[in-house]
């Protein structure tokens, strides 16, 4: 039997010198420079610096994005960067950061979005030139062609003094932002801050978000690349689907896969289906999903008003413990989920593939969960316009983390969530030394992920830079 050894006794003091915390976050700041994010934001927000003095508003916005990517929750958390000037350079005060956010009116916000689109094109070109092309989205152990955009709304609890915060349908209070993520990489393409009582199935908001998201995709990918748009039943409004179909006239090859309510007509169609037309459903790893079946209801349900070629598909399965069941599900003893798609039969894959492809939309919940730890889980101001600017910088922070994974990391860390990246890389401590006219950041020799972090810095140095 081994005796339990106590930890060594320590004498704690606050007089250390040359020690740096969150040293790995310098990787994010340097990546912002390498992808031209810093210069693009500086150009976009130039008018907020009329006298050309003081802190560059674009640099302040980038520092806020780096702070959010690092896990900061409030503007005052900029102190983590500001108090380590040897690593992060001059960082604005909390009051200056407030003034920059307050200056992001709708026109400035549009300029920031345009800058993000320009930088995204640079980052994707850097990925292509370094042999790290955008990863494909997957469903049922198959690669999905082109790009996959997932739209979903979420509730963020806020205090009542915040402008446009309102009661939510879940009896809470706060905001109800709608977001669009690129499933291929986890990038946050677009977000729309909305009052808490905004409808989840508002077609106008879905149209606004998808248009903002498509504007973020570089021209070379927006035109000529298949783009699948997925949403839950809130995205099944006819006006939204008609808008997606209309995008084809602009050369954007969009298809959709959206949820559909289990209406009385759908229930009647389900009851008339013979068992011989049902097929086993699939798991995301391609294996058979036990107790689940898929069938097509096209022709049994009136889809008048939907785009031509719209199909309706249903999956039924034995309910899991704790599953929320409707009265129809309880009566049938099975749980039913229905969705619409305009993917044609020819070349579109089997019913099982289309269903497992749609079910992969659930990954957007993971993106939203991680996004709430990267800024938009808390909003800092009573003013709605400042909170809308905060949301845009939160989306920028999510992009920085996504580009870090795509451009600089390998193996397990290339698919890691922000929490893991922070714990292993971004929050690593280091020591600052000087010698031979160089400033050196020395990662602890015993840090388990020192090699991954130093390799990421090395890859950053070799990223191709745009010609100026």
N, C-alpha and C positions, 0 to 999 in steps of 0.2 A: 504494500500500500504506500503510495507516494504522499509525503506530507504536503499540505497546502502552504505555498510560500506567499508571503505578503508582498505588496508592491514596494519598491524602494521609496524611502522617505524623500520628500522634496522640500526645498525652500523656494518659494515663489516670489518673484519680484518683477517689476515692470520697467526694467532698464536695459533691455536688449537693443542691440544696434545691428543694422545690416540684415535684419530678418524681414522677409516678405511673405505675406499671406495671400491666398487666392492668386498665386503666381501664374497658374495655368490660364487664368482669364486674360492674360496678356495675349494669348493665342487668338482670342476672339477679336481683340482690338486690332491686332496686326492683320487678321483676315479681313476686317472691315476696310483697312487701307488697301490690301492686295486686290480685293474685288471692286475697288473704287467706290465703296459705299460712303466713306468719309467725304471724298471730294464731291460725289453726287449730291449728298445732303447739304454740303456747304453751298453749292450752286443753287440748290432748290430754295434754301432759306436765306439767301444773301440779303434780301430786302429787310430782314429782321435785324440787320446790323448796319444801319444807315451811315454811321460815322466811321465804320471800319475799325473800331476800337473794341477792346474787351474780348470776351470769349466768342469764338466762332459758333453761331447757333447750330450749324450742321454738326460740328464736332461735339457740342453738348448733346444733341439728339443721339449721336452714335454712342457716346458714353452712357447715356441712359439705357440704350438698347443692350450694351455690354453688361451693364449692371443687372438688368432684368434677366438676361441669359444666364448670368452667374447665380441667380436665385434671389436677387433683391426684391423687396416687396413695396418699398416706399421711396420717395425721392430722396429722403435723407440718407438712404443706404448708399448714395454716391460717395459717402465718406470713406467707404472701403477702398475706392479707387483714388479719391482725392488725397488721402493721408499716406499714400505710397507713391509719391511723385516721381521717385527714381525709376519706377517701373512703368507707370501709366501717364507720366507727364502732367502738365497742368490740367486740372479738372475743375469745372465750374462749381461754385457754391450752390447750396440748396436754393437760395433765393433766385440766383441767376437761372437755374434749371426751371424753376417755376415760371419765370418770365418768358422763357423760350416756349414752354408748353402753352402758356396763355396766348402767345403770338401765333400759334398754329390755327388760324382761322380756316374756313372752308377752302379758300384759294391756296393757302400754304399747304393744307392737307393734300390737295390734289397734286401739288408740286412734289410732295414727299412720295406719293404713290407712283408718280411718273418716274421719280428717281429710283425707287425700288425696282420697277420694271426694267430700267436700263441696267441696273446692277445685276439683276437676275440673269440677264442675257450674258453678261461678262462671266458670271459664276458658272453658267452652263457651258460656255465656250471653254473655260479653263478645265472643266471636268472632261470635256471631249478631247482636248489637246493633251491631257495627261493620262489618257486611257482609262478615265473613271467616268464613263458615260452614265447618264441617268439610269438608275436601276428600274427594271420593270415592276409593275404591280403584279401580285400573284393572287390566285384564288383556286382552290382545289388542286394544288400542286401544278398549276399551269400558269404560264406567263400571259398576262393580258396585253394586247397590243396597244401602243400609244400611251396616252396620259389618262389617269383616272382622277376625277375631281369629286370630292365628297362634301356635300353641304349639310349643315346641321345647325340648330340653334341650341343655346344653353342658358340656364338661369344663373345669375350672379347676385348674391345677396348684398344689398347696400342699405345704408341708413336713410331715413326718410328725408333728411335735409338736402340730399343730392337732387339736382335738377332732373326731371323726367324719370326719376325712380318711381316705381308704381307697384301695386299689388300684382302678383303673378298668379297663373292658373293653378299653381301648387300651394297657394295660400301663403306664399312668402312675400318678400318685398325687395325690389331692386331693379336690375337691368335684365334684358333678354336679347343679348347680341346674337347675330347670325353670322356664321363663319364658313369659309371654304378652304379646305386643305387639299394639297396634292398628295395622293396616296403613295405615289412612287417614291417620294423622298421625305414626306412629312412637312414640306414647306407650307407656311400659312399664306395663301395667296390673297385672301381678302377677308375683311370683317366689317360688319355694319352694327354700330352701337344703337340699341333701340330701347324704348321704355319697357318696364317690366310687364305691362299689359299688352304689348304688341302680340299680334296673332302669330302662332307658329306656322300656319299654312297661308300666309299672305303672299300672293303671287308676285306683287310688286316688289317686295323685299327680296324674294328669291331671284327675280330678274336683275335687280340692282347688284346683288352679290355676285351672280355668275358673270355679269358684264365686267365688274371690277376684277374678278379672278382671271377672266380671259385676257384682259388688258395687261395682266402681269406676265403672261406667257410670251416668250420671244416669238417674233413673226415666223421664223423658220419652223417652229413647232406648232404655232397656232393655226397655220394654214398648211394643209397636207398631211397632218398627223391625226389619227383617230383620237377623239376625246370622248370618254365616257363620263357622264354626269350621273352621280348617284345621290339619292336622298331618301328619307323615310316618307311616310304617307303625307307629311306636311308639304312635300314637294310635288304632290300629285295633281296640283291645280291645272286645269286645262290651259289657262293662259300662259303658265310657265312652260308647259310642254310645247305649246305652239311657238313660244319664243325660241326654245331650243331647236325646234325643227326649222324655224326661219333663219337661224344662223348658217344653215347650209348654203343659203343663197349668197352669203358673204365669204364662201370658201372655207368655212369652219366645219369640219366633219364631226358633228356632235351626234351622239346617241344617248339614250337615257335608260336608267333603271331606278324606278321610284316606287315607294310603297303605295298601297291602295287600301282603302277601308273595306272591311268585311260587311258589306251592305246586305239588305234583304235579298236583292237580286243575286249577289254573289253566293249567299248562303243557299239559295235555291239551286244554283248551278252546281255547287259542291255536292249537294245531296243527290243530284241526278247522275254524277260521274260513276261509271262502272269501275270496278277494281282493276280491270285489265288495262286501263289507260294510265294507271299510276306507276311511277318508276321510283326506285330507291333513291333517296337523297344522299348527298356526299358530304363528308367532312372537309375541312380546309386542307388536310393532308392527302386528299384524294381517296380515302377509304370510304366504305359504306357507312352512312350515319344510321345507327340502330334505331328502329322504330319510327323513321321519318320517310315520307313519300312525297313525290312531286307530280303535279299534273297540270295540263294546260286547259284554261277555261275560255280561250278565244273562240268566239262564235256562240257561246252560251250566255255572255254578258254583253249588254248594249254599251258600246264604246263610242257612240256618236259624240262628235265634238272633240275627240282626241285625234292626234296626228295619224295620217294614214299608215297602216302597217303596225299599229300598236297591238301588242299581245298582252294577255293577262294570265298569270301563272300563280298557282297556289301550292304551298307546302303544308302538310299536316304531320304532326308527330305526337307521340305520347308526351303529356306535359311533365316537365321536371318539377320536383318539389319546390313550392313557393311561387310557381309561375302564375301570373295574373290571367285569369280566364274569363271570357265573356259568357253570357248565359248560353249562347250557341255552342261554345266550346265545351261547356259543362254538360250540355245535352248530348253532344256527339262523343264526349269522352276523349277528344283530341284537340290540340291547339292548332289554329290555322293562321297562316300569314300569307298575304297576297301582295303581289307587286306587278307593275307595268313595265314593259320594255319595248323598244322599237328595233331591237336587234333581230334581223330576219332569220328565218329558219336556215336558209342556205348560207353556210360559212359562219354561222353564229355560234355553233356548238350545240350540244345536247341540252335538253331541259334541265338536267342535273347541273350542268356547268353554268347555265344562266342563273339558276337559283343560288348556287354556292358563290357565284360572282356577286350577286346582289347582297347576300348575307355578309360578305366581307366589308360592306359599308359600315359595319359595327366598329371597324378600326378607327373611325372618326371620333368615337367616344374616348379612345386612348389619346388621340391628338388633342382633344379638348381638355382632358384631364391634365395632360402635361402643360398645355397652354395656360391653364389656371395657376400653375406654379411658375410661369414665365411672364407674369404681368397682369393678365386680364382676369385673374381671380379676385383682385382687389383694385378699386379705382380710387385715386388719391384726392379728388377735388369735389367741391359742391357744384362746380360748373360743368355742364354737359359737354361743352366744346373741349375743355381740357381733358376730360375723360375719353372723348373720342380720339384725341391726339395720343393719349396714353395707350389706347388699344392699338393704334397704328404702330407705335414703337414696340409694343409687345409682339406684334406680328413680325416686325423686323428682327427682334431677338430670337424668335423661333426659327426664322430663316438662317440667322448666323449659326445656330446650333446644327441645323440641317446641312448647311454647306460645310461645316466642320467635319461632320460625319462623312459626307460624300467626297470631299477633296483631301482630307488630311488623315483619316483614320482607317484602320483595317480590322478585320476579324470581328470579335464580339462588340468592340466599341463602335464599329461602323453602323450598328443598328441599335445602339444603346439609347435609352430614354434620358432626358435631361438630369434626372436625379442621379443616375449612375455616372454620367459624365462629370457632374459637379463633384461627387464624392471621390472619384478616382483621378481626375485630371485638373479641373478648374480650381479646386480648392487646395491644391498641393502647395505646401510651404517651400520656400527656397531662401537662399542667402545671396545678397548682392556683394560682389567684389569688384575691384578695379585693378587693372594691370595691362601694360602694353597699350595704353590709350583705349582700352576697351572696357565696357561695362558688362559684367558676366552675371547671369542668373543661374545659380547653382542649385539644382534640384537635389534633395536629400538622396544620398547614395543608397539608402535602405528603403526608399519609397517603392512599393511593389509595382507601380505603373510608370516608373521613371523612363523606361525605354520607349513606351508608347508616347509619352509626352514629348520627349526630345525628338523622336522620329516625326511627330506632327509638326514641330517647329522647323525641322529640316525640310519637310515637304512644302511647307509654306514658303520657304525661301526660293524654291524652284518653280513656283507657280508662274506661268506666263503672264506678263503684264500687258494691258492694252496699249497700243501705240498712242502717243499724245501729239 
